């Protein structure tokens, strides 16, 4: 039987819905348990904020194919359409190379100017003129500057992060006990275990979050909210005095607690 702790007024019938934290212990052997091996479920009311952010990673660089003009395109075509006729492919590339030299004459002149500038010291020693000045003079007379052919190159999709905040108010002793167990379990499952020889740390648990709402007296996942892949819990922050002051029950249990949880998906979502 799966252990379950609930501090979620919405799960008792309110229409606003709730979030369910499914916790999976990481077994030895490196593979995560399946969904039916859930070790614990914690139900809480909907968090204060719910944001879903997708970040695409790009780097800036030079498109070498575009910069090399028809020659680059011919090489790409030869690779993509190679049918075993090496001589024919080579002939097409060489023809494109000749055309490329003719079409790119102004740019080649600009490249010469750039080379002169890069070897400014040598140029000045020979001609007495600064290489950068030669480059700018050539560019002015040709009415053009080298095209850097800069573009953005896609690298990867960033791993999504989620932060959920919950305000936990204990109205009686039962609430205090439930909240205490919830906090202990979040802290426990975000922390590593220790091997029997005390030489190695064991992987913490992983989490899956699902958002639910009531539909015709049945708990259904809310299809309007993000689908979150398995996550690791990277931070558990507890404020035991969330009401701008210290308030406790006669038992010493805090009345107003704020819980902040930070998660990261274990891999990018494509």
C-alpha positions in Angstrom: 0.0 0.0 0.0 1.3 3.5 -0.9 1.8 5.9 1.9 0.0 9.2 1.4 -0.1 12.5 3.2 -2.6 15.2 2.2 -2.8 18.8 3.2 -4.9 19.9 0.3 -8.3 21.4 0.9 -9.0 21.3 -2.8 -8.6 17.5 -2.9 -11.7 17.2 -0.7 -14.0 18.7 -3.3 -13.1 22.3 -4.2 -12.9 23.1 -7.9 -9.6 24.9 -7.7 -7.6 21.6 -7.9 -4.4 20.4 -6.2 -0.9 19.2 -7.0 0.2 15.6 -6.3 3.9 14.9 -5.6 4.7 11.3 -6.4 8.0 10.2 -4.9 10.1 7.3 -6.2 13.0 6.0 -4.2 16.2 5.5 -6.3 17.1 1.8 -5.9 20.6 0.3 -6.1 21.4 -0.6 -9.7 20.8 2.9 -11.1 17.3 2.5 -12.6 14.4 4.4 -11.2 11.3 2.6 -10.0 8.3 2.4 -12.3 5.1 4.4 -11.6 3.5 1.5 -9.7 6.5 1.4 -7.4 5.7 4.8 -6.0 6.9 4.9 -2.4 5.0 8.0 -1.2 2.4 10.6 -2.5 2.0 14.0 -1.0 -1.1 16.1 -2.0 -1.0 19.8 -1.5 -3.2 22.7 -2.6 -2.2 24.5 -5.8 1.0 26.5 -5.5 1.0 30.3 -5.4 2.7 30.5 -8.8 2.9 28.1 -11.7 5.2 29.0 -14.5 6.5 26.9 -17.4 9.6 28.2 -19.2 11.3 26.7 -22.3 14.8 27.9 -23.1 16.5 27.1 -26.4 20.3 27.3 -26.4 22.0 28.9 -29.4 25.5 30.0 -30.2 26.6 32.7 -32.6 29.0 31.7 -35.4 29.9 31.9 -39.1 28.0 29.9 -41.6 31.0 28.4 -43.5 28.8 27.1 -46.3 27.2 30.5 -47.0 30.6 32.2 -46.7 32.1 29.9 -49.3 29.2 30.7 -51.7 28.5 28.3 -54.6 31.5 26.1 -53.7 30.1 25.4 -50.2 26.7 24.6 -51.6 28.2 22.2 -54.2 30.2 20.4 -51.5 27.0 19.9 -49.4 25.1 18.8 -52.5 27.8 16.3 -53.3 27.7 14.8 -49.9 23.9 14.6 -49.7 23.4 13.2 -53.2 26.5 11.1 -53.6 25.6 8.0 -55.7 29.0 6.3 -56.0 30.1 8.4 -59.0 33.1 10.0 -57.3 34.5 11.6 -60.6 31.2 13.1 -61.5 30.8 14.6 -58.0 34.3 15.9 -58.1 33.8 17.5 -61.5 30.7 19.3 -60.3 32.6 20.6 -57.2 35.5 21.8 -59.4 33.1 23.6 -61.8 31.4 25.3 -58.9 34.9 26.3 -57.6 35.7 28.1 -60.8 32.4 29.9 -60.9 32.8 30.7 -57.2 36.1 32.4 -57.9 34.5 34.6 -60.5 31.4 35.5 -58.5 33.4 36.2 -55.4 36.2 38.3 -56.8 35.2 41.4 -54.9 34.9 39.4 -51.7 38.3 37.8 -52.4 39.8 41.2 -52.7 38.3 42.1 -49.4 39.8 38.9 -47.9 43.2 40.0 -49.2 42.7 43.3 -47.5 41.8 41.5 -44.3 45.0 39.4 -44.6 47.0 42.6 -45.1 45.4 44.0 -41.9 46.1 40.9 -39.9 49.7 41.0 -40.9 49.9 44.8 -40.2 53.4 44.7 -38.8 54.9 43.0 -41.9 52.9 45.2 -44.3 54.2 48.3 -42.5 57.7 47.1 -42.6 57.6 46.5 -46.3 55.4 49.5 -47.5 55.7 51.9 -44.6 51.8 51.9 -44.5 49.7 50.5 -41.7 47.9 47.3 -42.8 44.6 48.4 -41.2 44.7 51.6 -43.2 45.3 49.6 -46.4 42.3 47.4 -45.6 40.0 50.4 -45.0 41.2 52.1 -48.1 40.4 49.1 -50.3 37.0 48.7 -48.7 36.3 52.4 -49.4 37.2 52.1 -53.0 35.3 48.8 -53.6 32.3 50.2 -51.6 32.0 47.1 -49.5 33.2 45.3 -46.4 33.5 41.5 -45.8 30.2 39.8 -45.0 30.8 37.9 -41.7 27.9 35.5 -42.5 27.0 35.3 -38.9 24.1 33.2 -37.8 22.6 31.6 -34.7 23.3 27.8 -34.5 21.0 25.7 -32.4 22.6 23.7 -29.6 20.1 22.2 -27.3 17.0 22.7 -25.2 17.6 23.8 -21.6 16.4 21.6 -18.7 13.2 23.0 -17.3 13.1 24.2 -13.7 10.0 24.6 -11.5 9.6 26.3 -8.1 6.4 25.8 -6.1 5.4 27.6 -2.9 2.8 26.4 -0.4 1.4 28.0 2.7 0.7 25.4 5.3 -1.5 26.6 8.2 -2.2 24.1 11.1 -5.7 24.7 12.6 -5.4 21.8 15.0 -3.0 19.1 16.3 -3.9 16.8 13.4 -2.9 19.4 10.9 0.4 20.0 12.8 1.3 16.3 12.6 0.4 16.1 8.9 2.5 19.1 8.0 5.4 17.9 10.1 5.4 14.6 8.2 5.2 16.3 4.9 8.2 18.5 5.6 10.2 15.6 6.9 9.5 13.6 3.8 10.4 16.3 1.4 13.7 16.8 3.2 14.4 13.1 3.5 13.7 12.3 -0.2 15.8 15.3 -1.4 18.8 14.0 0.6 21.2 11.1 -0.3 21.5 7.9 1.5 24.9 6.4 2.7 26.3 3.1 1.7 26.7 0.4 4.4 30.5 1.0 4.4 29.9 4.8 4.6 32.1 5.3 1.5 29.5 6.3 -1.0 26.4 8.5 -1.2 23.3 6.9 -2.6 21.1 8.8 -5.1 18.1 10.7 -3.6 14.6 10.1 -4.7 13.0 11.4 -7.9 9.6 13.1 -8.2 6.7 13.4 -10.6 4.2 16.2 -10.2 0.7 16.0 -11.5 -2.1 18.6 -11.3 -5.6 17.4 -10.6 -9.1 18.8 -10.5 -12.6 17.4 -9.8 -14.7 16.4 -12.8 -18.1 14.8 -12.1 -16.9 13.7 -8.7 -13.8 12.1 -10.1 -10.2 13.2 -9.8 -8.8 14.0 -13.3 -5.5 15.4 -14.4 -5.8 19.1 -15.5 -5.0 19.0 -19.2 -4.6 22.8 -19.3 -1.5 22.7 -17.1 2.1 21.7 -17.9 3.1 18.0 -18.2 6.2 17.7 -16.0 8.7 14.9 -16.6 10.4 13.1 -13.7 12.4 15.6 -11.6 15.0 15.9 -8.9 14.3 18.1 -5.9 17.2 20.6 -5.7 16.0 22.7 -2.8 13.6 22.5 0.2 13.1 25.8 2.0 10.9 26.1 5.1 9.9 29.3 6.8 8.5 28.4 10.2 7.4 32.0 10.9 5.5 32.9 7.7 3.0 35.3 9.3 5.5 38.1 10.0 6.0 36.8 13.5 6.3 33.7 15.6 3.0 31.9 16.3 2.7 28.5 17.9 0.1 26.1 19.3 0.2 25.1 23.0 2.1 22.0 21.8 4.9 24.3 20.4 4.0 23.5 16.8 4.3 26.5 14.4 0.9 27.8 13.2 1.9 29.3 9.8 4.6 27.6 7.6 5.7 28.5 4.1 7.2 25.7 2.0 9.3 26.4 -1.1 10.3 23.5 -3.4 12.7 23.8 -6.4 12.8 21.0 -9.0 14.7 20.3 -12.2 13.6 17.7 -14.8 16.2 14.9 -15.2 16.5 15.5 -18.9 15.4 18.1 -21.6 11.8 17.8 -22.8 11.6 17.6 -26.6 
